[in-house]
Amino acid sequence: MTYPAALDYLYSLQKHGIKLGLDSMQALMRAMGNAERHLRVLHVAGTNGKGSTAAMTAAMLEAAGYRVGLYTSPHLVDFRERITINRHMIGEDDVAELVEMVRNAVPPFLTPTFFEVTTAMALRYFADVRVDVAVIEVGLGGRFDATNIVEPLACAITTIGLDHEEYLGRTLEAIAFEKAGIIKSGVPVVMGRIAPEAARVIRNVAVQRDAPLWSLGKDFETKGSGPDHFIYYGPRWMIDALSCNLAGQHQLDNAACAIALLEAATRSGLSVGNDAIRRGLRSVVWEGRLELLDGAPRLLLDGAHNPAAALTLARYLEEFHRSHPGSAVILIWGMMRDKDHRAFIAPLLPLVSEIVVTQAGLARSAEIKTLRAVLAEWPHPVWEAPSSVDALRLAKERAAARDLVCVTGSLMLLGDVKASLRGAGPPVLRG
């Protein structure tokens, strides 16, 4: 099988949509030799911050000398971004070989989803190449997510917020219960900055499963002026002179969760020294999350797509205005149909001067007219662009050299923008 043929096969599985439940995944992994049983895993869930936390965890482990597999979703431009070892993407030939293996292994009664097959490929690949540790990011929820077949050394739940409500529930408590589904009997769990009603749910599940629970602000924390300089305090560790390569005050919480996750995993034999933690955080890269690109105007790419993430972006834009008086922010905005458009855009409106409404090249993107209607009473200029390329061109034409162009609302939209900046065609297979 060729790499393009492998992508075509994977793409064809998207017709099965999202299917929550583990029966299909367990059957698929049995057919593939239960590769997950041969891995040492750190498992990361959360509404927001789980990708950054997973990337930090992997970077610190790599700095400590481990061979680290990292599985994340979605990708921005290249499918192979999802499966990496020490920041190197899986090879095209490996993807083709694994897809053929999965296709041949699928029992006739199974109709696996795109995410189930991709997860199975990642687990098998990490086992075959014998990574020392695999850092696995949950795709959706936790309890019925395809990744939840792993037995981790430790796990983390970074945040709880309203997102994917049609699958996870419409209250923080319901969503917390789904995220808490990754907690395993006796396995340490790290909990980030979570509202009390959601934290109670996670705490109850941890008690029921006799899982040691560490809470941010109680058992561990970071203190400092920002990600450029902070200190970590944990149950046993105190590490000073820390700095993180990722932008935004919220990354202090994500860094705290990542370091606490490693501290919790030391009981299972992992060893990560203070210098490795410092080097890993300084070197971590996580594209599309408050990613600032130089230029005139500067370009900010942020994959926020729910109200909680929009608040984080708003805080960053407030800081931009304080540090760049007289500069304007022009927003390029596109979202998926199933998101809360009005709640997302509300905290950003006081901070931007103009908005270019567009959509990603994906069937489930919200139509431009739908997003435009949300802005009907906003008194500032609103422009329309049929594609991300057109939106970026228009926003740059409207911006002065000192201004900031911010692209947000969807990781899929960011993927289109990054592909155009690289001179590549539009990405496929994102979900």
Secondary structure, 3 states (H helix, E strand, C coil): CCHHHHHHHHHHHHHHCCCCCCHHHHHHHHHCCCHHHHCCEEEEECCCCHHHHHHHHHHHHHHCCCCEEEECCCCCCCHHHHEEECCEECCHHHHHHHHHHHHHHCCCCCCCCHHHHHHHHHHHHHHHCCCCEEEEECCCCCCCCHHHHCCCCEEEECCCCCCCHHHHCCCHHHHHHHHHHHCCCCCCEEECCCCHHHHHHHHHHHHHCCCCEEEECCCEEEEEEECCEEEEECCCCEEEEECCCCCCCCHHHHHHHHHHHHHHHHHHCCCCCHHHHHHHHHHCCCCCCCEEECCCCEEEECCCCCHHHHHHHHHHHHHHHHHCCCCCEEEEECCECCCCHHHHHCCCHHHCCEEEECCCCCCCECCHHHHHHHCCCCCCCEEECCCHHHHHHHHHHHCCCCCEEEEECCHHHHHHHHHHHCCCCCCCCCC
